[in-house]
Amino acid sequence: MAFEPQITSIELKNKRYIESQKTQVVLNFQTNGQKIEKVLYAKSEICVGEITNGNLNANVSGNVETNVIVQTQEGIIALFSSTPFSVSVNLNSLTQDNKLFAEVQNLGVENIIVNEISLSLTQKLSVQLFMLETITQNYVSSISPANQKMETYELNTTHSIISENFETNLELEFPNSFAKLLCAESFSVVNSVQTSKDMAIIAGTIFTTVFYLTSDEVPRLKSKTYANDFSQDFLSSGTEEGMQGFAKSFVCKTNVDVDDEQNKEKGLISVSVKQKANIILTKEVKFEAVADAFCVRKEMQMDFSSFQTQGMASCKVFNDKIDGNFVLQDPDARIDKILLSAPTFATVSKVQIADNDVVLKGNAFVDLVFLLDDDAHTLKTEQVNIPFEISTRCDDDLKDCNVFATIHQKDVDARIKKSKEIDINIDVVVQLCVEQSKNCAIMSNLTVGEDRKQSQPNMGIYVVNDLSDLWETSKKLLINPQILTEQNPELTFPITKPTQIVVYRQKSN
């Protein structure tokens, strides 16, 4: 009797995480001849532009857009630099068929060097690569005419990855006592991803901080943060309504204009925010495969293949607060007035999981500009490092999951306390993504062996002692499950106590 195992293949797209690589970029600035007295504030917006995928090597390039606010002899001014960066990563498993996208993290500014009318600083950053890998998996979908146990597999697999640039235009009201715009910075958070036929739609919030000088007799440096909703559509071939999606957006550049006459009369600032969206769309794949098989007449050798799938289980966006303080170390100094408290960046250094609770630990950095209460009204700047611990509860079962988190500072409130100390309260928004791994093992091949030696009588009475379901009992007794239940209609499975079973074996299977 011929045995015909039918081998089927399925393609599973698997998102694979690749280690990040840190780098740094040196940025240079120059005034129009004004002598720099002090650097008050510096922050970069970093965006990936292009990823070149070659065998065993990936090159990530982009731009670092940096605003610096400085105090000069003639007043407070803003300087700007747009500097390219490039990072090369060697990857042993990378091929030209793998699709890549990258994310970049701001690790802060260091080594600020001032030389009269110019300055240089070093921007630290970390580039993280993600790779979309396609796995072709063979499995046995049927074996004729053997007895077979079927199982339905449900896998959440990556459908596609979208990495696209887009632009959002905003109109912001002039802040109170607004006189002169220095610069503006933005970050964005995606709150939801929806799908329709051949379309993915993301919606979120853009937070824009405007740095400006006031119209007072002695102009003061101030900042104000605005929150605006945005929505953007992306074409995605093969996407269907109801697919699950997860996304992050990164601001590449914030352009502002206060000189447009029409908006100036209305008291509005025109803002153009250029962003890049990284979107992962997933779909549920179901297929039936043979999980086990046996034949009454023939020995059978089954080969099993194991594989792992990774997919986003959920993404959560929530607001929280971080508290900290700054204390003057000089025992004779006193703080008179805070001129600026501005968020720079925040990093998550550790993620701890306990049951369904996630604890994030890291550091938030805030720039302070303030005057001392002395005869010279000395101007001081400090970057304050505030450790934080934030916890949240997830609805998902976090077993065998990886959790990735990013944190952004929305706004900072700083208040003087007893003239020696500044209390700092930071409003933050956190995006938490849970990636779930699933290990699967399916029958990939079948080898038919020798004839079984006839050791069982055509009719017999057997006692089953151990806990056993219908399939296990049939396999143990080498009889078709349907025939077994027809011959023993009083049986109930699983068997929980010693039970007599009558078996009549036909001459052919």
C-alpha positions in Angstrom: 0.0 0.0 0.0 1.5 3.4 -1.1 1.9 6.2 1.4 1.7 9.7 0.0 2.8 12.4 2.4 1.8 15.8 1.0 4.4 18.4 1.7 3.2 22.1 1.7 5.3 25.2 2.3 4.4 28.5 3.9 6.2 31.9 4.0 6.4 33.6 7.4 7.7 37.1 7.7 9.6 37.4 10.9 10.7 40.7 12.5 14.1 40.2 13.9 15.8 42.7 16.3 19.4 43.6 15.7 21.7 45.1 18.2 22.1 48.9 18.3 25.3 50.7 17.6 26.4 54.0 19.3 28.2 56.8 17.4 28.8 60.5 17.7 28.8 63.5 15.4 30.8 66.7 15.8 28.8 69.9 15.1 30.2 73.3 14.4 28.5 76.7 14.8 29.5 80.3 14.0 28.0 83.7 14.9 28.0 86.7 12.6 30.9 88.2 14.5 29.2 88.4 17.9 31.4 87.1 20.8 29.8 84.1 22.6 29.7 84.5 26.4 27.7 81.4 27.3 25.9 78.5 25.8 22.4 78.4 27.3 20.8 75.5 25.5 21.5 72.8 22.9 19.4 70.0 21.4 19.3 67.9 18.3 16.6 66.4 16.1 18.0 63.2 14.5 16.4 61.4 11.5 17.4 58.4 9.4 17.5 59.3 5.7 18.7 56.2 3.8 19.6 52.6 4.6 21.9 50.8 2.1 21.6 47.1 2.3 24.6 45.0 1.0 25.7 41.5 1.8 26.9 41.3 5.4 26.8 45.1 5.7 24.2 47.8 6.3 25.0 51.5 6.1 22.6 54.0 7.9 22.8 57.6 7.0 20.8 60.7 8.0 21.0 64.2 9.4 21.5 65.8 12.8 19.5 69.1 13.0 20.7 71.1 16.0 19.5 74.3 17.7 21.9 76.1 20.0 20.9 79.2 22.1 23.8 81.4 23.2 24.3 84.6 25.2 26.5 87.1 23.3 27.7 90.6 24.1 24.7 91.9 22.0 22.0 89.6 23.5 20.6 86.2 23.2 20.7 84.5 19.7 20.0 81.1 18.2 22.4 79.1 16.0 21.5 76.2 13.7 23.5 73.3 12.2 22.4 70.6 9.8 25.1 67.9 9.8 25.0 64.5 8.0 25.9 61.2 9.8 26.7 57.7 8.6 26.9 54.4 10.5 28.1 51.1 9.1 27.1 47.9 10.7 28.5 44.4 9.9 25.8 41.7 10.1 26.7 38.1 9.5 23.1 37.0 8.7 22.3 40.0 6.5 21.5 39.4 2.8 20.1 41.7 0.1 16.7 40.0 0.4 16.3 41.3 4.0 14.3 44.5 4.4 15.7 46.9 7.0 14.4 49.9 8.8 16.2 51.9 11.5 15.4 54.0 14.5 17.8 56.5 16.2 18.0 57.6 19.8 19.3 60.9 21.1 21.9 60.3 23.8 22.7 63.9 24.5 25.2 66.7 23.8 28.7 66.8 25.4 32.1 68.4 24.9 30.9 72.0 24.2 33.9 74.1 23.2 33.5 77.9 22.7 36.1 79.9 20.8 34.9 83.5 20.8 32.6 83.7 17.7 32.4 79.9 17.1 31.6 76.8 19.0 31.6 73.0 18.5 29.8 70.2 20.3 29.5 66.5 20.1 26.1 64.9 19.7 25.9 61.3 20.9 23.4 58.9 19.3 22.4 55.3 19.0 21.2 53.6 15.8 19.0 50.6 16.1 18.4 48.3 13.1 15.4 46.1 12.6 15.3 43.4 9.9 12.3 41.8 8.2 13.2 38.2 7.5 11.1 35.8 5.3 11.2 32.2 6.5 10.0 29.4 4.1 8.7 26.5 6.3 7.8 23.1 4.9 5.1 21.0 6.7 3.1 17.8 6.1 -0.5 18.7 5.4 -1.8 15.2 4.9 -0.6 11.5 4.8 -2.6 9.1 2.8 -3.8 6.5 4.0 -2.2 6.7 7.4 -4.0 7.7 10.6 -3.2 11.3 11.3 -3.7 13.9 14.0 -4.3 17.4 12.6 -3.6 20.7 14.4 -4.5 24.2 13.5 -1.6 26.7 13.9 -2.4 30.4 14.5 0.6 32.7 14.1 0.8 36.5 14.2 3.3 37.3 11.4 4.6 40.5 9.9 2.7 41.5 6.8 4.8 44.5 5.8 7.0 47.3 7.1 6.5 50.9 6.0 9.2 53.5 6.4 8.0 56.8 4.9 8.6 60.6 5.3 5.7 63.0 5.6 5.0 66.6 6.6 2.5 68.2 8.9 1.7 71.9 8.8 0.5 73.7 12.0 -0.5 77.2 13.1 0.4 78.2 16.7 -0.8 81.2 18.6 1.8 83.7 19.7 2.7 83.2 23.3 2.2 86.0 25.8 4.7 88.9 25.5 6.2 87.4 22.4 8.8 89.6 20.6 11.3 87.5 18.7 11.4 83.8 17.7 14.7 82.1 18.4 14.0 78.5 17.3 11.5 75.6 17.6 11.7 71.9 18.2 9.2 69.0 18.0 8.7 65.4 18.8 5.7 63.2 18.0 3.9 60.2 19.4 1.7 57.8 17.5 -1.4 56.9 19.4 -3.2 54.6 17.0 -2.8 52.7 13.7 -5.7 51.7 11.6 -5.8 49.7 8.3 -8.2 49.6 5.3 -7.8 48.1 1.9 -4.2 48.9 0.7 -3.9 51.7 3.3 -2.4 52.3 6.7 -3.5 55.3 8.7 -1.6 56.6 11.8 -2.8 59.2 14.2 -0.9 60.9 17.0 0.2 64.1 18.7 3.0 66.5 17.8 4.5 68.4 20.7 6.3 71.6 19.6 8.4 73.8 21.9 9.0 77.4 20.8 11.9 79.4 22.2 11.5 83.1 22.1 12.4 86.5 23.6 9.8 88.6 25.4 8.8 92.2 24.7 9.9 93.4 28.2 12.2 96.3 28.5 14.9 93.8 29.3 14.0 90.8 27.0 13.8 87.5 28.7 14.4 84.0 27.3 11.2 81.9 27.5 9.7 78.7 26.0 6.2 77.4 25.4 5.1 73.9 24.4 2.1 73.2 22.1 0.3 69.9 21.5 -1.4 69.3 18.1 -3.1 66.2 16.8 -2.1 64.8 13.4 -3.2 62.0 11.0 -1.4 60.6 8.0 -2.3 57.9 5.3 0.2 55.6 3.7 -0.3 53.2 0.8 0.4 49.6 1.7 -0.3 46.9 -1.0 -2.2 43.9 0.3 -3.2 45.5 3.5 -6.8 44.7 4.7 -9.1 46.2 7.2 -8.6 45.0 10.8 -4.9 44.2 10.5 -2.9 45.0 13.6 -0.4 47.8 13.3 2.3 49.4 15.5 4.1 52.6 14.6 6.6 55.2 15.8 7.2 58.6 14.2 10.4 60.6 14.4 10.7 64.4 13.8 13.5 65.1 11.2 13.1 68.9 11.1 10.9 71.7 12.5 10.6 74.8 10.3 9.0 77.9 11.6 7.9 81.2 10.1 6.6 84.3 11.9 7.2 86.7 9.0 4.2 85.7 6.9 2.2 89.0 6.9 -1.3 87.3 7.0 -0.4 85.1 9.9 1.4 87.9 11.7 -1.7 90.0 11.7 -3.6 87.0 13.2 -0.9 86.4 15.8 0.0 83.0 14.4 3.3 81.1 14.0 3.4 78.8 10.9 5.2 75.5 11.6 6.1 72.7 9.2 7.1 69.5 10.9 8.9 66.9 8.8 8.6 63.4 10.1 9.5 59.8 9.3 7.1 57.0 10.2 8.1 53.4 10.9 5.1 51.2 10.8 4.8 47.4 11.3 1.6 45.8 10.0 0.9 42.2 11.2 -1.7 39.6 10.1 -2.9 36.4 11.6 -1.9 33.3 9.6 -3.8 30.0 10.1 -2.8 26.7 8.6 -3.4 23.0 9.3 -0.5 20.6 9.6 -0.1 16.9 10.7 0.9 16.9 14.3 1.3 13.1 14.7 0.6 9.9 12.6 0.7 6.2 12.7 0.0 3.2 10.4 -1.1 -0.3 11.5 1.0 -2.1 8.8 4.1 0.1 8.4 6.7 1.7 10.7 6.9 5.5 10.2 9.7 7.9 11.0 8.5 11.5 11.3 10.8 14.6 11.1 9.9 17.7 13.0 11.1 21.3 12.4 11.1 24.0 15.0 11.0 27.7 14.3 10.3 30.9 16.1 8.1 33.8 15.2 8.2 37.3 16.6 5.5 39.8 16.4 4.1 42.9 18.2 1.5 41.8 20.8 0.5 45.4 21.8 1.6 49.0 22.0 0.6 51.4 24.8 1.0 55.1 25.1 0.5 56.8 28.5 1.4 60.0 30.4 3.3 60.2 33.6 5.4 62.6 35.7 9.0 62.7 36.9 10.1 64.8 39.9 13.6 66.0 40.8 15.6 68.9 42.0 18.8 70.9 41.6 20.8 72.3 44.6 23.4 75.1 44.4 26.7 73.7 45.8 28.2 77.2 46.5 27.2 78.0 50.1 27.3 81.8 49.4 25.2 81.8 46.2 21.5 82.4 45.9 19.1 82.0 43.0 17.2 85.1 42.0 15.2 84.1 38.9 14.7 81.2 36.5 15.0 82.3 32.9 14.5 78.9 31.2 13.7 75.3 32.1 13.8 73.2 28.9 13.5 69.5 28.3 16.5 68.0 26.4 16.2 64.2 26.3 15.3 61.1 28.3 16.6 57.5 28.0 15.3 54.2 29.3 18.2 52.2 30.7 16.4 49.2 32.2 13.1 47.4 31.7 11.9 45.0 34.5 9.0 42.7 34.1 7.1 41.2 37.1 3.9 39.3 36.2 2.0 41.9 34.1 3.8 44.9 35.6 6.5 46.7 33.7 9.0 49.0 35.5 11.1 51.4 33.5 14.2 52.9 34.9 16.3 55.6 33.3 17.4 59.3 33.3 15.8 62.5 32.2 17.9 65.6 31.4 16.7 69.2 31.8 18.5 72.4 30.9 18.2 75.3 33.5 19.1 78.9 32.8 18.9 81.2 35.9 20.2 84.4 37.5 22.1 84.5 40.8 21.1 87.0 43.4 24.3 88.9 43.4 25.5 92.4 42.3 26.4 91.2 38.8 23.2 89.2 38.3 25.4 86.3 37.2 23.9 84.1 34.5 24.2 80.4 35.2 23.4 77.3 33.1 23.0 73.7 34.3 22.0 70.4 32.8 20.3 68.4 35.5 20.3 64.6 35.4 17.1 63.2 37.1 16.9 59.5 37.6 13.4 58.1 37.3 11.4 54.9 37.8 8.0 54.5 36.1 5.7 51.5 36.4 2.6 50.5 34.4 0.4 47.5 34.1 -0.1 45.6 30.8 -3.1 43.6 29.8 -0.9 41.1 27.9 0.7 38.0 29.3 4.4 39.1 29.3 5.9 35.6 29.5 8.4 35.1 26.6 8.0 38.7 25.6 10.4 41.5 24.9 9.3 45.0 26.0 10.7 48.1 24.3 10.0 51.6 25.6 10.7 55.2 24.6 10.1 58.2 26.7 9.7 61.9 25.7 9.5 65.0 27.8 6.4 67.1 27.1 6.9 70.0 29.4 9.0 71.1 32.4 8.0 73.2 35.4 10.8 74.6 37.6 10.3 76.6 40.8 12.8 78.1 43.2 12.7 76.6 46.7 14.4 78.6 49.5 16.7 80.4 47.1 19.2 77.5 47.1 17.2 74.8 45.4 15.0 74.4 42.2 12.2 71.8 42.2 11.7 70.2 38.8 8.5 68.6 37.6 8.5 66.9 34.1 5.4 65.8 32.2 6.4 62.8 30.0 4.7 60.6 27.5 5.8 56.9 27.2 5.3 54.5 24.3 5.5 50.9 25.4 5.7 48.1 22.8 5.4 44.4 23.7 7.0 41.9 21.2 6.0 38.3 21.7 8.0 35.3 20.6 6.4 32.0 19.8 8.2 28.7 19.4 6.5 26.2 17.0 7.4 22.6 16.0 5.6 21.0 13.0 6.1 17.8 11.1 8.2 18.6 8.1 8.8 15.2 6.5 7.8 11.5 6.8 9.8 8.4 6.0 7.9 5.1 5.7 9.8 2.1 7.1 9.5 -1.7 7.2 6.4 -3.7 7.7 5.3 -4.0 11.4 5.8 -7.5 12.8 2.4 -9.0 13.5 2.3 -9.1 17.3 -1.4 -8.2 17.9 -4.3 -10.8 17.6 -7.2 -9.9 15.3 -9.4 -9.6 18.4 -8.4 -8.8 21.9 -9.3 -7.2 25.2 -7.0 -4.6 26.6 -6.9 -2.6 29.8 -5.8 1.0 29.6 -4.4 2.2 33.0 -3.0 5.6 32.4 -4.6 8.9 31.5 -5.1 8.8 27.8 -7.1 10.6 25.1 -8.6 9.0 22.0 -5.6 9.6 19.8 -3.1 8.3 22.3 -5.2 5.2 23.0 -5.6 4.5 19.3 -1.9 4.9 18.6 -1.0 2.6 21.5 -3.4 -0.1 20.3 -2.7 0.5 16.5 -6.3 1.0 15.5 -8.1 3.7 13.6 -9.7 6.2 16.1 -13.1 6.1 14.4 -13.1 2.3 14.4 -12.1 2.2 18.1 -15.1 4.4 19.1 -17.5 2.4 16.9 -16.4 -0.8 18.6 -16.5 0.8 22.1 -19.4 3.3 22.0 -19.5 3.4 25.9 -16.0 4.9 26.1 -15.5 8.5 27.2 -12.2 10.3 26.8 -9.9 11.1 28.4 -9.7 7.8 30.3 -9.1 8.5 34.0 -9.2 5.0 35.5 -8.3 1.5 34.4 -10.7 0.6 31.6 -11.3 -2.5 29.4 -11.3 -1.9 25.7 -12.3 -4.5 23.1 -10.5 -4.3 19.8 -11.3 -6.2 16.6 -8.7 -5.6 13.9 -9.7 -6.0 10.3 -7.3 -7.7 7.9 -6.5 -4.4 6.1 -6.2 -0.9 7.4 
